[in-house]
């Protein structure tokens, strides 16, 4: 490859431009006209258009609509859009800092209700969702000074593996997503394992495809800041998969809050962990097992982790909390816990709607003398926060 | 697990019901009320509702809309929907045979144009798309007599691996999805490799997450009908990824039709294949390399495969074709080709809009005496066809 082309290509890799929205192939179709197709009525709609200064223009063709609003995680606000003569609605927002933001378009709502939620047909980047949390589009504002902590840098990369296992607890086949660190296939090393749970509305792929956990870990490991580890993302619902089969609400052992022995917990403890420890080179023992999760997964971490202190010696609770946990898990809120648990990390954004729950958990742990870290970070209840939380907590694990 | 619970759970695994659309967790929330939430205005909208007889009811809440139409691959038709008193639009279709169908809702179009395309917020199962082919929802009609060729049966399962590599041809990091057959991690066997390309509007995950290639191969291998093989799914566009970076239209070697040496072809030949052969236990030589693809990927298979008969000795063209290929690739349309190519399989649905192109390719190969199989199957230009094509052609490979 000659130098000029290489330079152009490398720059292309750095600038996440979203400039060619239609499905073209170099093998079959000509390059787009320069400067064409910017939503002015000629050519396809380009959306989103991300500029170097961090501003973004969103566009959406809906000539028959009477009102379109940009909604999503964004910066916590919604934005009314304006229609041009070609029937394309448009709004420019920002500048925003580097991150990956979710959005959708809400069409013809009445006082914010009853409208239709539409995806951006010009943007192929999608966050998959579950049920009450339908899919949303993703848009990235690139870092101003180059590649960021969650970008694919030119460092050794781990592998993301999708494994199918048959859950004896739930009686259904399920998939689990597993990150193995760089070098896993060629060495004979054993690794600690971090069981990392998604939130309500996410699925087993969310931590990798939306949360970029694999890229965050690749970068931390390359910098020598995190220990190489295996990360395991099971599906957090007691069912076969998204849209597959009804939820399993009964298993042999009756669930109880204090045992954390729900159908999902049984799948995790009796199926997922044995599957991983049989098929992957894990280091043995609770010192080498961490359990963590965001939101609903943080709640599951509290329920399962606090009731199984001999299984996991590291616990990570993101954007979740609990009131009265000391009553539900009295054995955990005792001095003996400090001899077992190596890390109990609770992190939450200062604008998260669950902040009071997290503070309640922090207070009850403090009152009972249970060692823990409470991190009040920037952010609301969204993926922008959880990528940063993983980046912050992974270096603390298995030390 | 007691027998009754196990029985219930197993049945749950077999019947793909879509009956619990909201994001609930057994750990935190109560089971849904029996019979509740069927779109009657109480509780969340349930959609799609798949019945044992193969009929499906789709529902979509849009109280302010004046017209909603069910669109998608479906059975090739569109279906107007009717609004009930609660503002929920509804239509029942079918009965349809077992398969996985795509759909969306089109809202407030004028004579079929200018409307808004919406996803089904009650259905988490999604086909990811690219650019001009935005995401669509998926709905499965289960097989009447149990699990089908593309379901997760209780057989040994292969692994789907997502690998990140740095393309020297394109100057960007990219991901490639790779299926390794059951037993790959524990034996020392070498395997043939099938480079299987997606179509326009698909991405590197499409053959696995939408096409279920991994489950189809698991089942064929368990039945002894297909040779265990590695399947490699690169991204078919010469760019970093979906929504990541502009397309690379220039590489060091100027593309020409007869060499198939486009930027994507260079990435495949100079980056993907060397990456796979370095990092996976592949059998050496062109006899153990197959190239195939659907639609745009079928076109890429013709362009690259016909110009590299010493690299791939098996070629699979699904739902694609070419007129005048004998002029573009004169060396391939010659008797010597029959001494190299072990399998040249061309398959297309009888209702595919590219049927005439496929027939033209069939005719020109026949005229020049190039051995091949031409299979006219049921179906149009859609995933329903390609799952069946893979199921039919995989047993013929590497014999």
Interface residues (C-beta under 8 A of the other chain):
Chain A: X1 X2 X5 X6 X8 X9 X10 X12 X13 X14 X15 X16 X17 X18 X19 X20 X21 X22 X23 X24 X25 X26 X27 X28 X31 X44 X61 X62 X63 X64 X65 X87 X105 X107 X108 X109 X110 X114 X115 X116 X117 X118 X119 X120 X121 X122 X123 X124 X125 X126 X128 X129 X130 X131 X132 X133 X134 X135 X138 X139 X140 X152 X153 X154 X157 X159 X160 X161 X162 X163 X164 X165 X166 X168 X169 X170 X171 X172 X173 X185 X200 X201 X203 X208 X214 X215 X218 X236 X237 X238 X239 X240 X242 X243 X244 X245 X246 X247 X248 X249 X250 X251 X252 X255 X260 X262 X263 X264 X265 X279 X296 X299 X300 X303
Chain B: X1 X2 X5 X6 X8 X9 X10 X12 X13 X14 X15 X16 X17 X18 X19 X20 X21 X22 X23 X24 X25 X26 X27 X28 X31 X44 X61 X62 X63 X64 X65 X87 X105 X107 X108 X109 X110 X114 X115 X116 X117 X118 X119 X120 X121 X122 X123 X124 X125 X126 X128 X129 X130 X131 X132 X133 X134 X135 X138 X139 X140 X152 X153 X154 X157 X159 X160 X161 X162 X163 X164 X165 X166 X168 X169 X170 X171 X172 X173 X185 X200 X201 X203 X208 X214 X215 X218 X236 X237 X238 X239 X240 X242 X243 X244 X245 X246 X247 X248 X249 X250 X251 X252 X255 X260 X262 X263 X264 X265 X279 X296 X299 X300 X303
